[in-house]
């Protein structure tokens, strides 16, 4: 779906592999024609370079302590790095022995990393600090992560339009001096819901490969598009308080949470799981009710028993937990190690 959307809008499709972190899952992207990828660390870049990926963007502001590793990686693959300070530029330029591209990270409102759009002095300082013909300016990159806090689809699309305008204005300001520079944007809610990508040249969504409870609540996906759950055993059931204990805690699901309209904080949603030992294949089913994970500690998870299905759970049963954030669940469980 995402590959077809990129093609229809004449976008470069450079999916982010930090969600799945899996060489095997990465092969699905090859089958869809993907040749360029995004990662979030040098180690991740090394992993996928070893798996044969040769066009990689590390979409995390460059860590000066890793300039030697970055320089070595640039000798192996077509590499793009990310800058938001001139110190990062100078550190890499002094060691680089092979060509590499660089994007300038722009903060379009998430306030996690990047340069504010009107701070052209800092942008110019980065460009001026390059001082090496081996570093090639690729353009402006952002992650509009504030879409994850949006209240509805219209707000997500409004953030998307504003982000595209910001990036395109910067592109037009510098394109005469640097022909060929592009704009790159990457949040899954925008990429999932938008149909107009005016001002954007490249998209880098990652979470869409699995989706999760957060994306479901945002309206970025349907239940049937969720492709990852955490299978947890029921350890104890407490009928007097309509709760059950699962072996599945913060070290498996993370403490990423969502707030329900009634103010409840939740950490996942329990749905029925059909064990492949009892059927033709493993499968999880649509929610039966508000069977939310309402509390987490290191190994413990507490499910609120709302539906008739959940009230019939017994110790030893398996349940599927839709994580709030699949990226963190994958990382915590090491599910990308294949």
N, C-alpha and C positions, 0 to 999 in steps of 0.2 A: 504493500500500500504506500509506504513512504517513498520507496524507490520510484514508483510510478508518479507520485505527486511531484517529486523533484524533476523528473524528466518532463512532465507536462508543463512545468513552470520554468524550464531551461535553467535549473539550479544545479550547481555542483553538490553532489550528495556525499558528505564525508561523515558518516555516522560515528558516534562516540562509543568506544568499546569498553568504557569503564563500568557500564551496567552489567554486562555479562562476563567480561574478563576471560572469556572462554575461546580457545583456539577452535574447538569444534563448532560452537555457535557462530564464530567468525566465518566459517565456511559457508553458512547460509547466505551471508552477505555477498560472497564471491559469486554464488549462484544467481544472485539478483543483479550482477554486473558491477558491484562496488569494487573500486581499485584503490581508493584513498580513504584513510581512517583517522580518527581522533582518539587520543588517549590522554590520561591525566597525570602520568608520571614517567620518569625515565625508565624505571623497571618495567612498566607496562609496555613502553615502546620497545624495549629489548625483547620482551616475550613475543610480541607480534612480529617484530622483525625476524626473529628466529623461525617464525611460522610462515615466512615468505611475503609478508606485507612490506612494500617498498616505498610507500608514500604516506608519511605519518606526520600529523600535527600534535604536538604536546600542548594541550590547551590549559595550561596552568602557568602563571607568571614564573619565569625561569629562576630557579634556586641557584644563587651564585656558588654555593658549595658543590654544585653538580656540573660545573662548566666543563671539566675534563671528560666526564661521562657523555655529556651532550656533544662535545667535539668529536669524540670517538664514534658516537652513533651517526653523526653527519657523514662520516666516511663510509657507512654501510648502507644508508637509505637516503631517499629524498626527504629531508627533515625540515619542518617548520617549528619555530619556537615562538614564545609569547613574551613580550616586554611591557612593563608599565612603569619602569624607572630607567634612567640613563645609566645607572650603575650596573644593571644587568647587561646592558649592551656592551659597555666597556670590558666587563669581565670576560664575556664570550669572544668578543672580537680579538682580544689579545692571544687567544689560544686556538682559534678556529683554523683548520688546515684544509677544509673542504667546504664547498658552497652550502649554504643553508638559507632558508627563508625565515622572515620574521613578520609577525603580526603585532600591531599595537592594540592592547586590550583597552576597551572603552567601557566605562561605567554608565549604563543607560538607566540606572535607577535602583539596581539591586544593592549597591554599596557593599559588595563583597571584595571586589578587586577591580583595578582598572583606573584609567584617567577620565576625569569628567570631560564631557564633550567640548565645553567652551575653554578648556585649559590647553589651548594650542601652543602655549609656551613650552609646556612639558612634552607635548608631541614633537615639537620642533627640536627640543633638546635631545630626545631619543634619536631622531633621525640624524642630527648633527654628530652624535656620539659614535655612530657606526664606524666610520673611519676604516672600513675594510670592504674591498670589492667582493669578498666572499659572502657578505650578508646582504640579502636581497629583500627589499621592502615588498611584502605581499598584500598589505592592506589593513583594514580595521576589523576587529573581532569582538563580539560581545556574547554574554549569556544573560538574557533577561530573566533572571531567576525570580524576580518579583511576581511573575505569573503564577508561581506556586502558592502565593498568598492571595490570589484573586478570589473574588466572591462569586463570579459567574463568567460565562463564556464571553459576554460582551466586554468585560473588563480585560480579559486575556487578549482579545483581539485589539483592543485599544492600546494596550502595552506593546503588542506586536507592531502595530502601525507606527507608533511613536519611536520605537527602537529602530525600525527600518529608515524612518526619516532622518534620525540622528546620524546613523551610519552613512547614509547616502550623501548627506550634506558634507560630511568630512571627506568622503571619497571625491566629491566634485571639487572640493577645495585643493586637493593634492594631486589629482589625476593628471594634470598637465605636466607636472614635474616628474610624476611617477606613472607613466602609462601602464595600464594592465593591472593596477591594484584592484582588489575586490573587497566586498563586504561579506562578513561571515557571522551567522547567528545560529544559536543552538538549542533553545529550550524546547522540551517535548510538548508542553501545552500549546505553544504557538504553532509549532510545526504540525501538530495533529489537527488543529482546528482551523488554521488559516487557509484561505484559498487564493489570496492576493499577496504575492511576495515582491511587490514593486520596491526597488531599492536594495534588495538582498540578492547576492550572487551565489552564496553557499549556505547550506544548512547542515547542522551537526547534532541532531537529536540523538539521545542514547537510550533513555528509559523506555521509549516506545517498544523496544524489542521484547520486553516482558510486560510493561505497564504494572500497576499496583493499585492499592486502595486509594492513595492520594490522587492518582490520575483519574480513577473512577469517580471520586467525589467532585473533582474539577470539571468533569464532563469530557475529558480528553479521550476516553475510551469507553467501550461497553464492557460488561462483565465477560462476555465471550472472547474478548481480546486479551484478557489477562492470561499470561503464559507462564507464571511462576508462583508457586505457593511453597510454604514450609510445612512438611508433614510432621505432626507432633503427636505423641501418645498421651492419652488421658491417664493421669496417675491416680487422682482421687476425685470423687464427686461429693458435693456438700448440698444436699437437697434443701436443708433448712434455710440456706441463704441464696439458693438458686445460682450456685457457682461451681465451677470445676477447676481442678489444677491440671495443667499440662506441663510436660517437660519441654519447655520452649520459652526462654527468657530473653533478657536484653542482649546476651552474648550471641543469640541466634537471630533475633528480629530487630535489634537496636531499640533505643528508646524514642525513636521518631514517633510523633503522635499527631492525631487530628482532634479537633474540637467539634463535637456534634452540636446541632442547633440547641439541644437542651443543656449544653454546657459540659456534658461528659467528655472526658479526655479518653481517647481510645488508642490502642497500639496494634490493632489488627482485627480481622473478622474471621470467625470460624465458620467453615462450610463443610458439608458432608464429603467424605472421601471414600471412594471405592477402591479397595486394595486389589492390586493385580493378581494376588494369590487366590482371590475369590471370584474374579471376573476375567474377561479377556484382556483387560489392560487397566492400568491405574487411571483414575479419573476423579476430578472434583466437580461438585455440582453447584448450582446457584444457591445463594443464601436462603435459608429457611426463615430467618428473622434477624433481629438485632443481637446476634450472638457474638458480641464484641470481646476482644481481649481488653480488659479494663485495668489490669495491673501487671507490672513486670518488675522482677528483680533479676539477679544475675542468671539463674537457671529456671526460676519459677515464672509461669504465666497463669493468670486467672481469667477464665472465661465467664461472662455473665450469661446464664442459661435463659434465653428468651423464648425460643421456639420449642415446639413439641419434640422435634428431632433432638435438640440439644438436651432437653430434660430426660431423654431416654438414654443418654450416654452412660457407659459403664467403664470402670477402670480397665485399661488394656485396649480400648477402642483407639482408632487413629482418626484425627481430624486434620483438615487442611486449613492452614492459616494464611489468609491473604495479607502480606505484609503492607504496612503503610508505605514503605519505601523499598522497592525491590533491590535497588543498587546496594544499599547497606546490608540487606539480608544476604545477598550473593557474596559480598565481601566477607562478612562475618562467618559464613558457613564454608568458605573456600570453594563455593560451587563453580567458580570459574577455573578451577585447577584441572581442566581436562580439555 
